[in-house]
């Protein structure tokens, strides 16, 4: 199966798959998701398989500090990083498919590997942070009289 290799500064890197990008966008907050995708794309080619990238993301559970811990684990012992991400056992292809379901138009759905594209999916609209939040008026506290 063909992987999407991207040239960045003369180095060839493998971009995260579409289904992994969808998971990152679901798990991580706005802004943080782009940082996670950037850092996954910057991994060494030996560390850029979908299994490794997914274990980094799954072990992070949507927290940037845990993602950074997973990156440090990858440097020390990639097997520990796979275990924390839940992809160390022999059933990792099925677990990967369960955690990263194929989307419409994803080639290779169900085989543990997907040929990714470089273009990230369009984000859904979110509330404008500058818009005021609704507040609830509360009555002032009155001490009880006995």
HELIX and SHEET records of a PDB file:
HELIX    1   1 UNK A   18  UNK A   27  1                                  10    
HELIX    2   2 UNK A   32  UNK A   41  1                                  10    
HELIX    3   3 UNK A   45  UNK A   47  5                                   3    
HELIX    4   4 UNK A   50  UNK A   60  1                                  11    
HELIX    5   5 UNK A   64  UNK A   76  1                                  13    
HELIX    6   6 UNK A   78  UNK A   84  1                                   7    
HELIX    7   7 UNK A   92  UNK A   99  1                                   8    
SHEET    1   A 2 UNK A   5  UNK A   8  0                                        
SHEET    2   A 2 UNK A  11  UNK A  14 -1                                        
END                                                                             
